[in-house]
Amino acid sequence: MSPSHLEPRVPRLSRRVLALAGTLLVLALVVVVAVAALAVRNGSTPKADGTVPTGTAPPSPAARPSVAAPPKHLKKVSQPRIDGTVMAGQVVHAEVPHRWRPKRVALRYQWLADGKPVHGADHAKLTIPDKLAGERLSVQVTGTLAGYVTTTKHSRTTEVERDDPLTGGRWGVYKGPWNGIYPAYEHASGENKALLGRIALQPRAIWFAANIGTGQIGDDVRQLIADQQQGDPDTLVQMAIFRQWPREEAGRGTPLSGREQSDYRAWIDQVADAIGDARVAMILEPDLGLDAVPNDPHDKRTADPAVRLGLVRYAAHRFGELPRTSVYLDASDSDWLSVDKEVPLLTAAGIDDVRGFALGATHYSSVGDNIAYGTDLVNALAAAGHPDKHFVIDTADNGKPFTWEQYYAKHPHGDFDNAEPCTSAGESECDTLGIPPTTDVTDKRLGLSATQAAQALKHVDGYLWFGRPWLVRQASPFSLSRSLQVARTTPFQ
């Protein structure tokens, strides 16, 4: 018998079952190995039986990065513009000519001075601060909206003008016979003509006083305006109204009669009607300080200061209503009345109705001293309920400035109102022409300190000539010799 005959016989079905079982066992081993490898990769250690510990989450499939849509651009983006007068103290608006799209875009504003943001100026409306005078103003508008590119547009830049009604336009020059200087210039020749031209060709205030009657004053004022403006309504005409002393200053110890008071008001009405809408700078009542009580103990008292101040108040109100007249009440000088005396004086004289006050009408103090004094007076007036006042300074005769104390120390028996002209360009503390009329209040020739320059920019409207050193006692008559001397020795040529 062969060996094959000795092997047991296995049914065919059993062999198939065994083959299938083997295959399943191999697959199971493959799964266990795969799971173990995955667990190791995820930081889990499989158990001995190949299972993964409970609580181990299978890895999530890698997230595909989302692709964001590119931002859109705003539509109808227009350049802003500044609407309004670009002047210190004025209100301006940022105008956007065409509404940006979409409608829901948010617009933000920022005002800039010389390219730098103005603190707190982030609205469409701006009241221009005084400190920005002379700087270049612009506004930027920024539009923002989710899903859109943030966009900023700038306006054009514009220089901020000072809050000053005297700027712009031509200043008229008086070429008539009054006070003698222009006729003397016309008839002069050679060096004398050149010297007299330093006075005669400058804008200067013409004084109107009680010597011109009520029936004549209106025509004279109209003629002055017509002669100086020559058809140009923007030409500035300068005048001083000196009317509260009908018997001149020497008569101030006698009270005004009822008729004199009525004449004052009628005279003022005639002047106001003649001015109308002309452009005028007015010094109202030089030597108003003589109404101060008490005044200089060596001087005569004014008999009726309350009455006279009431009349001045009438004039201040009447002239203050005129549309293009800038009125400055006389407020003495830095070497005369104290600020404490000036505040009640100006209050009684109607400071609320006018632009401000004038300094130096018949004195010779320096520009720097009067800037400091005027600034103190502005602040004191504001504290007393009269804010935002400005002032002008007479520079006709303070080229070599001095105070009344310095004058009498040099000339113990002299006449302060008729101070001696300088005899040479090198002399000091003497009467000579100061800086010519101007609104350039920080002119470097004045030698102002940084503080004085800043104060001048904020408070001073200009340097005017309402003093008259070419006249005897600054009143009359015309003096050719004085005129030539003050013109020859001025440091401002």
Secondary structure, DSSP 4 states (H G I P E B T S, - for coil): --GGGTSPPPPHHHHHHHHHHHHHHHHHHHHHHHHHHHHHHTT----TTSPPPTT-PPPPPPPPPP-PPPPBPPBS----EEES--BTT-EEEEE-SS--BSTT-EEEEEEEETTEEPTT--SSEEE--GGGTTSEEEEEEEEE-TTB--EEEEPPPEEPBPS-TTSSSPBP---SSTTSHHHHHHH--HHHHHHHHHHHTS--PEEEETTS-HHHHHHHHHHHHHHHHTT-TTSBEEEEEE-S-TT-GGGTTSPPPHHHHHHHHHHHHHHHHHHTT--EEEEE-TTGGGG-SS--TTSPPPS-HHHHHHHHHHHHHHHHTSTTEEEEEE---TTSS-HHHHHHHHHHHTGGGSSEEEE-SS----HHHHHHHHHHHHHHHHHTT--S-EEEEE-SSBSB---HHHHHHH-TT--GGGPPBPSSTT--SBBB--SPSBS-TT-GGG---HHHHHHHHHHEEEEE----TTBGGGTSSB-HHHHHHHHHS-S--
